[in-house]
C-alpha cells in the first residue's frame, strides 16, 4: 500500500469475501484497502468471467459483491516484539495460507520478532539456494 506496507489477502469465492491479514492493522490501512477493493472489483469480476467461473459455478454475475473481512487475531508487528517488517510477516502469512494452516497469534509462538528473524533467514537461504547463475 503506497509502496510502504504489505498485507496478505485470501479470497473466499463461496461467499465473495476477501480476508485481509494485516500485521499493522490501522484505520488508515483499512480505508486504503477499501479504496483498492473498489478499483479491483471490476478487474476481479472480469477475470472470473474470462475463466467461466460464474457459468461453471452457476452463480449470477449480477450478484457479485465483494465483502472485506479483517482477520483480527493475527500476529502484529511492533517495537515490543522487535519487528516492524511487514514484508516478512506477509510472506509467512501467505506460506501458511497456501499450506492450509490457520494464521493466529498462537501460530507465531511467544516471540513474534524471533519467529520473523528465523523466517527471514529461511527465506534468504531458500533464495540463495535457488538463485540463477549469471552467464559469464
C-alpha positions in Angstrom: 0.0 0.0 0.0 1.6 3.2 -1.2 4.8 1.1 -1.6 5.2 1.3 2.2 3.2 -1.6 3.6 2.4 -5.2 2.6 -0.7 -7.2 3.6 -1.8 -10.7 2.7 -5.3 -11.4 1.4 -7.2 -14.6 0.6 -10.4 -14.9 -1.4 -13.3 -17.0 -0.3 -15.3 -17.3 -3.5 -18.1 -19.2 -1.9 -19.3 -16.0 -0.2 -17.3 -13.4 -2.1 -15.3 -12.4 0.9 -11.7 -11.0 0.8 -10.0 -11.9 4.1 -7.2 -9.5 4.9 -4.2 -10.4 7.1 -2.6 -7.2 8.2 0.3 -7.2 10.6 -0.1 -3.4 11.2 -3.8 -3.1 11.4 -5.0 0.5 11.4 -8.0 2.5 10.3 -5.9 4.2 7.7 -4.8 0.9 6.2 -8.4 -0.3 6.2 -9.6 2.8 4.3 -6.8 2.2 1.7 -7.8 -1.4 1.2 -11.4 -0.5 0.8 -10.4 2.1 -1.9 -8.3 -0.5 -3.7 -11.1 -3.0 -3.5 -13.4 -0.6 -5.3 -10.8 -0.5 -8.1 -10.1 -4.2 -8.2 -13.7 -5.3 -8.1 -14.3 -4.8 -11.9 -11.0 -6.5 -12.7 -11.7 -9.5 -10.5 -15.2 -9.9 -11.9 -13.8 -9.7 -15.5 -11.2 -12.4 -14.6 -13.8 -14.6 -13.2 -15.9 -14.2 -16.3 -12.9 -14.9 -18.5 -12.4 -18.2 -16.6 -16.1 -19.0 -17.0 -16.3 -19.2 -13.2 -19.9 -17.8 -13.0 -21.1 -20.2 -15.6 -19.2 -23.2 -14.1 -20.5 -22.5 -10.6 -24.0 -21.5 -11.8 -23.6 -18.1 -9.9 -25.2 -14.9 -11.2 -22.6 -12.3 -12.1 -25.1 -9.6 -11.2 -25.0 -10.7 -7.6 -21.2 -10.3 -7.5 -20.4 -8.1 -4.5 -17.1 -8.3 -2.6 -17.1 -8.1 1.2 -14.0 -7.3 3.2 -13.1 -9.1 6.4 -10.1 -8.0 8.5 -8.7 -11.1 10.3 -8.1 -9.7 13.8 -6.3 -12.5 15.6 -3.1 -12.4 13.5 0.4 -11.6 14.9 1.2 -7.9 14.8 4.5 -6.2 14.3 5.6 -3.9 17.0 8.7 -2.4 18.7 7.9 -4.7 21.7 8.4 -7.8 19.6 11.4 -6.4 17.8 10.0 -6.4 14.3 8.5 -3.8 12.1 8.9 -6.0 9.0 5.5 -6.3 7.3 7.2 -8.0 4.2 8.5 -11.0 6.1 5.2 -11.3 8.0 3.2 -11.1 4.8 5.3 -13.8 3.2 4.8 -16.0 6.2 1.1 -15.4 6.2 0.9 -16.4 2.5 3.0 -19.5 3.1 0.7 -20.6 5.9 -2.4 -19.9 3.8 -1.1 -22.0 0.9 -0.5 -24.8 3.3 -4.0 -24.6 4.8 -2.7 -23.5 8.2 -4.5 -21.1 10.5 -3.0 -17.7 11.0 -3.4 -16.6 14.5 -1.4 -15.3 17.4 -0.6 -18.8 18.6 0.9 -19.8 15.3 3.9 -17.5 15.8 4.5 -18.5 19.4 5.5 -16.2 22.3 8.1 -14.2 20.4 6.9 -12.8 17.1 10.2 -10.9 16.5 12.2 -14.1 16.8 9.9 -16.0 14.5 10.2 -13.2 11.9 14.0 -13.3 12.2 14.0 -17.1 11.7 11.7 -16.8 8.7 13.8 -14.1 7.1 16.9 -16.3 7.4 14.9 -19.3 6.0 13.8 -17.2 3.0 17.3 -15.9 2.4 18.7 -19.4 2.4 16.0 -20.6 0.1 16.5 -17.8 -2.4 20.3 -18.2 -2.3 20.0 -21.9 -2.9 17.8 -21.5 -5.9 19.5 -18.5 -7.5 20.1 -18.4 -11.2 23.7 -18.5 -12.3 24.7 -15.5 -14.4 26.2 -16.2 -17.8 29.9 -15.3 -18.0 
